[in-house]
Amino acid sequence: MKMSRRKTILAAPLAFLAFAGASLAGENPAPDSLSRNRDSFVALPYAYYTPETKFAFGAGSIYSFRPRGGAPEARPSNVRLAVTGTQLKQFIVAFLPELYFENEGYFLNGYIGCYRYPDKFWGVGDGTPDGAEEGYEPDWLKFNVNFQRLVAPGLYIGLRYQYEYMSLRKTDPDGELRLGAVPGSSGGVSSGIGVILSHDTRDNIYQPSAGFYNQVYAVVFARRTGSDFDFKLLSVDLRRYFPLFGSHVLAVQTYDSFISGEAPFQMLGMYGSSYWMRGYYFGRYRDKHLITFQAEYRAPLYWRLGAAAFAGLGAVSDEAAAFSADRFKFSFGAGLRFMFDRQERINARLDLGFDEDGNPGVYALVAEAF
């Protein structure tokens, strides 16, 4: 992917939006998240909207560079910094390095995030009532790093380190978290080491029309790795993109996580957010095991305008063997797209998602959900 400096500057605020949204979950970007431009530095403001944050505003910077002697067509390394404040008095600082070595033979990416993030908690399990909602105000520090080696075209394998520290500044005086019975309700450190595999054949990372993206990692959190909690985490993210006709695309994804042991409540499997099960508040349902499926039909309309229709299924459970058809909840919705950058195929999106009770969620962000 080649791109002029002007194109990079146009795309930069859009990339900030995508990464600012991802930073709420501490997610790492996929490889090749920037264009193949020469060294550049851009700093710009951004804004977005989700049910979890309401209106959010911030500023970010991207520095993209290549080591001397690197191939001109090689992917550039980059570092990103974003600072976000929201209507709900949430504050996030995120730093995301993405570094290639030896002509893409090795890849290191990571995430450092500091949060002051008032949020909601309904309890653990898939049967928690709406009336169980309670507010809490945590301070968070999140850090993860992946170091991977290219072993085949598009296939990276390596090691992952993951760290989270949370301290609860305030809890509901009548809530479950105040009682201290929920793991993590007194704060603490989760620190773990594991392995990661990433395989990416997408034709474009912002709006794929063909190929697949798969990422699987397994992390062990234990006393010997500096953790206050003992548990194992397996995360699976599988995506496939099917070209249909006339730039129409069908995208499908399963995102799953499985935990054994006792994990803090903020690291349990959860669905909702602007990425999967749109229409549900992120964390409305959470438990040790999570399975989600979603499909999205993407179609061009006119000029730079497009549309999408999506539907999803999701379930959480305290036991992997306890999943059954009646435990799955569904979501659905539709949205509009505006392509800011035709060369890189970067969309701004406005989505309206609904949970199975018809409760809506509005999402105004940049880049596709998956």
NUDREN-785818 format. One record per residue (C-alpha): x, y, z; residue in three letters; residue number from 1. Coordinates in steps of 0.1 Angstrom, whole numbers, m for minus. Layout:
residues N
<site <X, Y, Z>, 'ALA', NUM> ...
END
This chain:
residues 370
<site <0, 0, 0>, 'MET', 1> <site <16, 33, m11>, 'LYS', 2> <site <3, 66, 1>, 'MET', 3> <site <13, 102, m4>, 'SER', 4> <site <20, 125, 26>, 'ARG', 5> <site <m13, 143, 20>, 'ARG', 6> <site <m32, 111, 20>, 'LYS', 7> <site <m15, 101, 53>, 'THR', 8> <site <m25, 134, 69>, 'ILE', 9> <site <m61, 129, 58>, 'LEU', 10> <site <m62, 93, 71>, 'ALA', 11> <site <m46, 101, 104>, 'ALA', 12> <site <m76, 114, 123>, 'PRO', 13> <site <m96, 85, 111>, 'LEU', 14> <site <m69, 61, 124>, 'ALA', 15> <site <m70, 79, 157>, 'PHE', 16> <site <m107, 73, 160>, 'LEU', 17> <site <m103, 36, 153>, 'ALA', 18> <site <m75, 32, 178>, 'PHE', 19> <site <m92, 54, 204>, 'ALA', 20> <site <m122, 31, 204>, 'GLY', 21> <site <m100, 0, 205>, 'ALA', 22> <site <m81, 15, 235>, 'SER', 23> <site <m112, 11, 257>, 'LEU', 24> <site <m107, m26, 255>, 'ALA', 25> <site <m69, m25, 255>, 'GLY', 26> <site <m68, m41, 221>, 'GLU', 27> <site <m37, m42, 199>, 'ASN', 28> <site <m40, m31, 162>, 'PRO', 29> <site <m34, m56, 135>, 'ALA', 30> <site <m1, m55, 116>, 'PRO', 31> <site <2, m30, 87>, 'ASP', 32> <site <m21, m4, 105>, 'SER', 33> <site <m4, 25, 87>, 'LEU', 34> <site <3, 32, 51>, 'SER', 35> <site <36, 25, 35>, 'ARG', 36> <site <47, 62, 36>, 'ASN', 37> <site <81, 75, 45>, 'ARG', 38> <site <89, 89, 79>, 'ASP', 39> <site <61, 112, 90>, 'SER', 40> <site <46, 128, 121>, 'PHE', 41> <site <10, 139, 125>, 'VAL', 42> <site <m10, 153, 155>, 'ALA', 43> <site <m47, 160, 152>, 'LEU', 44> <site <m79, 161, 173>, 'PRO', 45> <site <m107, 135, 170>, 'TYR', 46> <site <m142, 128, 183>, 'ALA', 47> <site <m165, 98, 185>, 'TYR', 48> <site <m197, 85, 202>, 'TYR', 49> <site <m206, 52, 219>, 'THR', 50> <site <m232, 42, 246>, 'PRO', 51> <site <m204, 35, 270>, 'GLU', 52> <site <m188, 70, 267>, 'THR', 53> <site <m214, 92, 251>, 'LYS', 54> <site <m195, 120, 232>, 'PHE', 55> <site <m158, 116, 234>, 'ALA', 56> <site <m131, 141, 224>, 'PHE', 57> <site <m93, 139, 222>, 'GLY', 58> <site <m61, 144, 204>, 'ALA', 59> <site <m35, 120, 192>, 'GLY', 60> <site <m2, 117, 173>, 'SER', 61> <site <13, 91, 150>, 'ILE', 62> <site <50, 89, 142>, 'TYR', 63> <site <57, 65, 113>, 'SER', 64> <site <93, 55, 103>, 'PHE', 65> <site <116, 29, 88>, 'ARG', 66> <site <150, 19, 99>, 'PRO', 67> <site <178, 29, 76>, 'ARG', 68> <site <185, 4, 49>, 'GLY', 69> <site <149, m10, 51>, 'GLY', 70> <site <132, m20, 18>, 'ALA', 71> <site <110, 8, 4>, 'PRO', 72> <site <80, m15, 1>, 'GLU', 73> <site <83, m28, 36>, 'ALA', 74> <site <57, m19, 63>, 'ARG', 75> <site <67, 11, 84>, 'PRO', 76> <site <70, 10, 121>, 'SER', 77> <site <49, 35, 141>, 'ASN', 78> <site <41, 47, 175>, 'VAL', 79> <site <8, 63, 185>, 'ARG', 80> <site <m3, 84, 215>, 'LEU', 81> <site <m39, 93, 222>, 'ALA', 82> <site <m55, 113, 250>, 'VAL', 83> <site <m93, 111, 253>, 'THR', 84> <site <m119, 126, 276>, 'GLY', 85> <site <m156, 118, 275>, 'THR', 86> <site <m190, 132, 284>, 'GLN', 87> <site <m192, 108, 313>, 'LEU', 88> <site <m160, 121, 328>, 'LYS', 89> <site <m139, 92, 317>, 'GLN', 90> <site <m103, 99, 309>, 'PHE', 91> <site <m80, 76, 288>, 'ILE', 92> <site <m43, 79, 278>, 'VAL', 93> <site <m31, 52, 254>, 'ALA', 94> <site <3, 45, 238>, 'PHE', 95> <site <6, 20, 210>, 'LEU', 96> <site <39, 10, 195>, 'PRO', 97> <site <40, m12, 163>, 'GLU', 98> <site <76, m21, 153>, 'LEU', 99> <site <90, m42, 125>, 'TYR', 100> <site <125, m56, 124>, 'PHE', 101> <site <147, m73, 98>, 'GLU', 102> <site <124, m65, 69>, 'ASN', 103> <site <92, m77, 87>, 'GLU', 104> <site <108, m109, 99>, 'GLY', 105> <site <99, m99, 135>, 'TYR', 106> <site <70, m78, 147>, 'PHE', 107> <site <65, m62, 181>, 'LEU', 108> <site <33, m45, 191>, 'ASN', 109> <site <19, m34, 224>, 'GLY', 110> <site <m5, m13, 244>, 'TYR', 111> <site <m1, 9, 275>, 'ILE', 112> <site <m33, 25, 287>, 'GLY', 113> <site <m41, 46, 318>, 'CYS', 114> <site <m78, 50, 326>, 'TYR', 115> <site <m100, 68, 350>, 'ARG', 116> <site <m132, 52, 338>, 'TYR', 117> <site <m166, 54, 356>, 'PRO', 118> <site <m185, 23, 344>, 'ASP', 119> <site <m214, 0, 352>, 'LYS', 120> <site <m217, m35, 366>, 'PHE', 121> <site <m247, m59, 367>, 'TRP', 122> <site <m231, m89, 383>, 'GLY', 123> <site <m217, m121, 368>, 'VAL', 124> <site <m237, m145, 346>, 'GLY', 125> <site <m263, m143, 318>, 'ASP', 126> <site <m294, m140, 341>, 'GLY', 127> <site <m286, m107, 359>, 'THR', 128> <site <m316, m84, 360>, 'PRO', 129> <site <m315, m48, 347>, 'ASP', 130> <site <m323, m37, 383>, 'GLY', 131> <site <m289, m50, 394>, 'ALA', 132> <site <m271, m22, 377>, 'GLU', 133> <site <m245, m4, 399>, 'GLU', 134> <site <m219, 22, 392>, 'GLY', 135> <site <m182, 20, 401>, 'TYR', 136> <site <m152, 42, 394>, 'GLU', 137> <site <m119, 24, 388>, 'PRO', 138> <site <m84, 36, 380>, 'ASP', 139> <site <m68, 12, 356>, 'TRP', 140> <site <m33, 6, 342>, 'LEU', 141> <site <m32, m18, 312>, 'LYS', 142> <site <m1, m31, 295>, 'PHE', 143> <site <4, m58, 270>, 'ASN', 144> <site <31, m66, 245>, 'VAL', 145> <site <34, m92, 217>, 'ASN', 146> <site <67, m102, 201>, 'PHE', 147> <site <62, m124, 170>, 'GLN', 148> <site <83, m140, 143>, 'ARG', 149> <site <71, m144, 107>, 'LEU', 150> <site <71, m181, 99>, 'VAL', 151> <site <51, m181, 66>, 'ALA', 152> <site <35, m154, 45>, 'PRO', 153> <site <11, m135, 67>, 'GLY', 154> <site <17, m159, 97>, 'LEU', 155> <site <33, m147, 129>, 'TYR', 156> <site <39, m167, 160>, 'ILE', 157> <site <54, m155, 193>, 'GLY', 158> <site <51, m146, 229>, 'LEU', 159> <site <26, m123, 248>, 'ARG', 160> <site <28, m106, 281>, 'TYR', 161> <site <m3, m91, 297>, 'GLN', 162> <site <m6, m69, 328>, 'TYR', 163> <site <m36, m51, 344>, 'GLU', 164> <site <m38, m32, 376>, 'TYR', 165> <site <m71, m19, 389>, 'MET', 166> <site <m80, 1, 420>, 'SER', 167> <site <m116, 10, 427>, 'LEU', 168> <site <m119, 46, 438>, 'ARG', 169> <site <m157, 44, 444>, 'LYS', 170> <site <m184, 18, 445>, 'THR', 171> <site <m221, 18, 450>, 'ASP', 172> <site <m228, 16, 488>, 'PRO', 173> <site <m256, m9, 482>, 'ASP', 174> <site <m239, m28, 454>, 'GLY', 175> <site <m223, m62, 451>, 'GLU', 176> <site <m188, m48, 445>, 'LEU', 177> <site <m189, m31, 479>, 'ARG', 178> <site <m194, m64, 496>, 'LEU', 179> <site <m160, m77, 483>, 'GLY', 180> <site <m173, m111, 473>, 'ALA', 181> <site <m167, m106, 435>, 'VAL', 182> <site <m131, m115, 425>, 'PRO', 183> <site <m114, m82, 417>, 'GLY', 184> <site <m138, m60, 437>, 'SER', 185> <site <m109, m51, 460>, 'SER', 186> <site <m86, m43, 430>, 'GLY', 187> <site <m53, m60, 423>, 'GLY', 188> <site <m28, m71, 397>, 'VAL', 189> <site <m33, m96, 368>, 'SER', 190> <site <1, m105, 352>, 'SER', 191> <site <5, m133, 327>, 'GLY', 192> <site <27, m148, 300>, 'ILE', 193> <site <16, m168, 270>, 'GLY', 194> <site <18, m175, 233>, 'VAL', 195> <site <1, m158, 204>, 'ILE', 196> <site <m6, m167, 167>, 'LEU', 197> <site <m17, m142, 141>, 'SER', 198> <site <m26, m150, 105>, 'HIS', 199> <site <m37, m122, 81>, 'ASP', 200> <site <m45, m125, 44>, 'THR', 201> <site <m69, m95, 42>, 'ARG', 202> <site <m67, m73, 11>, 'ASP', 203> <site <m72, m42, 32>, 'ASN', 204> <site <m71, m37, 69>, 'ILE', 205> <site <m97, m9, 71>, 'TYR', 206> <site <m124, m23, 48>, 'GLN', 207> <site <m115, m59, 38>, 'PRO', 208> <site <m134, m74, 8>, 'SER', 209> <site <m115, m108, 7>, 'ALA', 210> <site <m93, m129, 29>, 'GLY', 211> <site <m93, m137, 66>, 'PHE', 212> <site <m78, m125, 98>, 'TYR', 213> <site <m72, m150, 127>, 'ASN', 214> <site <m56, m143, 161>, 'GLN', 215> <site <m54, m167, 190>, 'VAL', 216> <site <m35, m163, 222>, 'TYR', 217> <site <m33, m182, 255>, 'ALA', 218> <site <m20, m165, 287>, 'VAL', 219> <site <m13, m180, 321>, 'VAL', 220> <site <m17, m156, 351>, 'PHE', 221> <site <m1, m169, 383>, 'ALA', 222> <site <17, m159, 414>, 'ARG', 223> <site <50, m168, 398>, 'ARG', 224> <site <43, m142, 370>, 'THR', 225> <site <34, m115, 395>, 'GLY', 226> <site <m3, m119, 395>, 'SER', 227> <site <m27, m116, 425>, 'ASP', 228> <site <m51, m139, 406>, 'PHE', 229> <site <m45, m175, 393>, 'ASP', 230> <site <m62, m182, 360>, 'PHE', 231> <site <m57, m191, 324>, 'LYS', 232> <site <m71, m172, 294>, 'LEU', 233> <site <m77, m184, 259>, 'LEU', 234> <site <m88, m157, 233>, 'SER', 235> <site <m100, m166, 198>, 'VAL', 236> <site <m108, m140, 171>, 'ASP', 237> <site <m116, m155, 136>, 'LEU', 238> <site <m128, m134, 107>, 'ARG', 239> <site <m136, m141, 71>, 'ARG', 240> <site <m145, m118, 42>, 'TYR', 241> <site <m164, m130, 11>, 'PHE', 242> <site <m166, m108, m20>, 'PRO', 243> <site <m200, m110, m36>, 'LEU', 244> <site <m208, m87, m66>, 'PHE', 245> <site <m202, m51, m74>, 'GLY', 246> <site <m182, m43, m42>, 'SER', 247> <site <m208, m60, m20>, 'HIS', 248> <site <m191, m79, 8>, 'VAL', 249> <site <m203, m104, 35>, 'LEU', 250> <site <m181, m104, 66>, 'ALA', 251> <site <m184, m130, 94>, 'VAL', 252> <site <m166, m133, 127>, 'GLN', 253> <site <m165, m154, 159>, 'THR', 254> <site <m149, m138, 189>, 'TYR', 255> <site <m146, m161, 220>, 'ASP', 256> <site <m127, m162, 253>, 'SER', 257> <site <m124, m190, 278>, 'PHE', 258> <site <m111, m188, 314>, 'ILE', 259> <site <m102, m214, 339>, 'SER', 260> <site <m95, m204, 375>, 'GLY', 261> <site <m105, m173, 393>, 'GLU', 262> <site <m102, m141, 372>, 'ALA', 263> <site <m111, m106, 383>, 'PRO', 264> <site <m145, m94, 371>, 'PHE', 265> <site <m131, m68, 347>, 'GLN', 266> <site <m112, m96, 327>, 'MET', 267> <site <m142, m119, 323>, 'LEU', 268> <site <m157, m125, 289>, 'GLY', 269> <site <m181, m97, 280>, 'MET', 270> <site <m201, m87, 249>, 'TYR', 271> <site <m215, m55, 236>, 'GLY', 272> <site <m195, m24, 225>, 'SER', 273> <site <m190, m10, 191>, 'SER', 274> <site <m172, m41, 178>, 'TYR', 275> <site <m194, m71, 185>, 'TRP', 276> <site <m230, m75, 197>, 'MET', 277> <site <m238, m39, 190>, 'ARG', 278> <site <m269, m28, 209>, 'GLY', 279> <site <m257, m42, 243>, 'TYR', 280> <site <m238, m21, 268>, 'TYR', 281> <site <m202, m35, 270>, 'PHE', 282> <site <m201, m57, 301>, 'GLY', 283> <site <m239, m60, 305>, 'ARG', 284> <site <m234, m98, 306>, 'TYR', 285> <site <m200, m113, 316>, 'ARG', 286> <site <m187, m147, 328>, 'ASP', 287> <site <m157, m170, 325>, 'LYS', 288> <site <m166, m182, 290>, 'HIS', 289> <site <m178, m161, 261>, 'LEU', 290> <site <m189, m171, 226>, 'ILE', 291> <site <m201, m146, 200>, 'THR', 292> <site <m209, m148, 163>, 'PHE', 293> <site <m217, m119, 139>, 'GLN', 294> <site <m223, m113, 103>, 'ALA', 295> <site <m224, m80, 84>, 'GLU', 296> <site <m235, m73, 48>, 'TYR', 297> <site <m217, m43, 33>, 'ARG', 298> <site <m230, m26, 2>, 'ALA', 299> <site <m221, 6, m18>, 'PRO', 300> <site <m249, 31, m23>, 'LEU', 301> <site <m238, 62, m42>, 'TYR', 302> <site <m205, 81, m46>, 'TRP', 303> <site <m187, 76, m13>, 'ARG', 304> <site <m218, 65, 6>, 'LEU', 305> <site <m224, 29, 17>, 'GLY', 306> <site <m247, 9, 40>, 'ALA', 307> <site <m244, m21, 63>, 'ALA', 308> <site <m268, m45, 80>, 'ALA', 309> <site <m256, m67, 108>, 'PHE', 310> <site <m267, m94, 132>, 'ALA', 311> <site <m251, m112, 161>, 'GLY', 312> <site <m254, m140, 186>, 'LEU', 313> <site <m237, m141, 220>, 'GLY', 314> <site <m236, m161, 252>, 'ALA', 315> <site <m217, m162, 285>, 'VAL', 316> <site <m214, m191, 309>, 'SER', 317> <site <m195, m202, 340>, 'ASP', 318> <site <m188, m236, 324>, 'GLU', 319> <site <m177, m242, 288>, 'ALA', 320> <site <m199, m274, 287>, 'ALA', 321> <site <m230, m254, 298>, 'ALA', 322> <site <m235, m235, 265>, 'PHE', 323> <site <m268, m243, 249>, 'SER', 324> <site <m290, m227, 222>, 'ALA', 325> <site <m313, m211, 247>, 'ASP', 326> <site <m285, m192, 264>, 'ARG', 327> <site <m276, m172, 233>, 'PHE', 328> <site <m289, m136, 230>, 'LYS', 329> <site <m292, m118, 197>, 'PHE', 330> <site <m285, m83, 184>, 'SER', 331> <site <m292, m67, 150>, 'PHE', 332> <site <m290, m33, 133>, 'GLY', 333> <site <m279, m13, 103>, 'ALA', 334> <site <m257, 17, 96>, 'GLY', 335> <site <m244, 41, 70>, 'LEU', 336> <site <m208, 45, 58>, 'ARG', 337> <site <m189, 75, 43>, 'PHE', 338> <site <m156, 68, 27>, 'MET', 339> <site <m132, 95, 36>, 'PHE', 340> <site <m102, 80, 19>, 'ASP', 341> <site <m109, 60, m13>, 'ARG', 342> <site <m73, 49, m18>, 'GLN', 343> <site <m70, 32, 16>, 'GLU', 344> <site <m108, 25, 18>, 'ARG', 345> <site <m113, 41, 52>, 'ILE', 346> <site <m149, 46, 63>, 'ASN', 347> <site <m166, 67, 89>, 'ALA', 348> <site <m196, 47, 102>, 'ARG', 349> <site <m228, 55, 120>, 'LEU', 350> <site <m245, 23, 134>, 'ASP', 351> <site <m277, 18, 152>, 'LEU', 352> <site <m278, m16, 170>, 'GLY', 353> <site <m305, m32, 190>, 'PHE', 354> <site <m304, m59, 217>, 'ASP', 355> <site <m331, m86, 218>, 'GLU', 356> <site <m354, m64, 238>, 'ASP', 357> <site <m353, m37, 212>, 'GLY', 358> <site <m331, m13, 233>, 'ASN', 359> <site <m309, 8, 209>, 'PRO', 360> <site <m273, 17, 209>, 'GLY', 361> <site <m258, 44, 187>, 'VAL', 362> <site <m222, 42, 175>, 'TYR', 363> <site <m203, 69, 155>, 'ALA', 364> <site <m168, 58, 148>, 'LEU', 365> <site <m142, 53, 121>, 'VAL', 366> <site <m133, 19, 105>, 'ALA', 367> <site <m155, m12, 103>, 'GLU', 368> <site <m164, m31, 135>, 'ALA', 369> <site <m143, m60, 123>, 'PHE', 370> 
END
